Amino acid sequence: MGHIINLAALLFVIWAGLSGHFTPLLLGIGLASTALAVHLAHRMDVFDHEKHPAMLTFRLVRYWIYLSVEVVKSSIDVTRRILRPGKSISPQVVPLPLPQKSELARVIYANSITLTPGTVTLRLTDDTILVHALSKEAAEELATGRMASAVPEIPGDEKP
């Protein structure tokens, strides 16, 4: 039961934060849509019974802020490379180590690379991630491991 309550609260908070409208009608619609989503998830038995989704919230919020800054910086870099003929575009395909232990953290890292303009995750294996980068500088930035170390670890989801 705790999973259902945590999921409902988390979904409603995210919904309210993303909508930005706090009139009674829209809050009621948000509650109804949250209740429907949680009911369907419960009926389909898609809950992860090992963890509460609320335990991920605080670490992920900090990571979302970090990722948002990286997306803006990368967007500016890609825009400059496209609009300025002097900026070089030198595509690179580089393998990077995967320091994350949990499956969820690995997926978050791979998706974060893809969300950042100028980089795309091509393949994810047990110990490496293959990345295509628009420039040598973007590949070098990923090779420093700053983004990999910023990804929060998810306890209880370690790979065997």
C-alpha positions in Angstrom: 0.0 0.0 0.0 2.9 2.3 0.7 4.1 2.0 -2.9 0.7 3.1 -4.2 0.5 6.2 -1.9 4.1 7.2 -2.6 3.6 6.8 -6.4 0.3 8.8 -6.3 1.9 11.6 -4.2 5.0 11.8 -6.4 2.9 11.8 -9.7 0.6 14.5 -8.4 3.5 16.7 -7.3 5.2 16.3 -10.7 1.9 16.9 -12.5 1.2 20.1 -10.4 4.8 21.4 -10.8 4.7 20.9 -14.6 1.3 22.3 -15.2 1.8 25.5 -13.1 -1.9 26.0 -12.7 -3.4 25.8 -9.3 -7.1 26.5 -9.8 -9.5 24.1 -8.0 -10.8 22.7 -11.4 -7.3 21.9 -12.7 -6.1 20.5 -9.3 -9.2 18.2 -9.4 -8.4 17.1 -12.9 -4.8 16.4 -11.8 -6.0 14.3 -8.9 -8.3 12.4 -11.1 -5.7 11.7 -13.7 -3.2 10.7 -11.0 -5.7 8.4 -9.4 -6.5 6.8 -12.8 -2.8 6.3 -13.6 -2.1 4.7 -10.3 -5.2 2.5 -10.5 -4.1 1.3 -14.0 -0.6 0.7 -12.8 -1.9 -1.3 -9.8 -4.2 -3.4 -12.0 -1.4 -4.1 -14.5 0.9 -5.0 -11.6 3.7 -2.9 -12.9 4.9 -1.6 -9.5 8.5 -2.3 -8.5 7.8 -3.9 -5.1 11.5 -3.5 -4.0 11.7 0.3 -3.8 9.5 3.3 -3.0 9.6 5.9 -5.9 9.8 8.7 -3.3 13.2 7.6 -2.2 14.6 8.6 -5.6 13.2 12.1 -5.5 15.8 14.2 -3.7 18.8 12.8 -5.5 17.1 13.0 -8.9 16.0 16.6 -8.4 19.6 17.6 -7.8 20.6 15.6 -10.9 17.8 17.2 -13.0 19.2 20.6 -12.2 22.7 19.5 -13.2 21.4 17.9 -16.4 19.4 21.0 -17.3 22.6 23.1 -17.1 24.4 20.6 -19.2 21.6 20.6 -21.8 21.7 24.5 -22.0 25.5 24.5 -22.3 25.5 21.8 -25.0 22.7 23.6 -26.9 24.7 26.8 -27.0 27.8 24.9 -28.2 25.9 23.0 -30.9 24.2 26.2 -32.1 27.6 28.0 -32.3 29.1 25.1 -34.2 26.3 25.2 -36.8 26.1 29.0 -37.2 29.8 29.8 -37.2 31.7 28.3 -40.1 35.0 28.6 -38.1 33.7 26.2 -35.4 34.7 22.7 -36.3 32.4 19.7 -36.3 34.5 16.6 -35.8 32.2 13.6 -35.2 33.6 11.0 -32.8 32.5 7.6 -31.7 34.0 6.8 -28.3 33.7 4.0 -25.8 33.3 5.2 -22.2 33.5 3.2 -18.9 30.3 2.6 -17.0 30.9 3.2 -13.3 27.3 2.8 -12.3 26.4 -0.4 -10.5 22.6 -0.4 -10.9 20.7 -1.0 -14.1 18.5 2.1 -13.5 21.6 4.4 -12.9 23.1 3.0 -16.2 19.9 3.8 -18.1 19.7 7.3 -16.6 23.3 7.9 -17.6 22.7 6.6 -21.2 19.5 8.7 -21.6 21.3 11.8 -20.2 23.9 11.5 -22.8 21.3 11.3 -25.5 19.3 14.2 -24.0 22.4 16.4 -24.2 22.6 18.0 -27.7 25.5 16.9 -29.7 25.8 13.4 -28.2 23.9 10.1 -28.7 24.3 6.8 -26.9 24.8 4.1 -29.5 25.2 1.0 -27.3 25.1 0.1 -23.7 27.0 -3.0 -22.5 27.8 -4.4 -19.0 31.0 -2.3 -18.6 31.0 0.3 -21.4 28.8 2.8 -23.2 29.4 3.7 -26.9 28.7 7.3 -27.6 28.6 9.4 -30.8 29.7 13.0 -30.2 29.4 15.9 -32.6 32.8 17.3 -31.6 36.1 16.2 -30.1 35.5 18.6 -27.2 32.1 17.0 -26.4 33.7 13.5 -26.4 36.6 14.7 -24.2 34.0 16.3 -21.7 32.2 13.0 -21.4 35.6 11.1 -21.0 36.3 13.2 -17.9 33.5 11.3 -16.2 31.8 14.4 -14.6 28.4 13.4 -15.9 28.9 9.7 -15.0 29.7 10.7 -11.4 26.7 13.0 -11.2 24.3 10.2 -11.9 22.8 9.1 -8.5 23.2 5.4 -7.6 20.0 3.6 -7.0 20.4 1.2 -4.0 18.9 -2.3 -4.3 19.1 -2.4 -8.1 22.6 -3.7 -8.5 23.5 -5.9 -11.5 24.3 -9.5 -10.5 
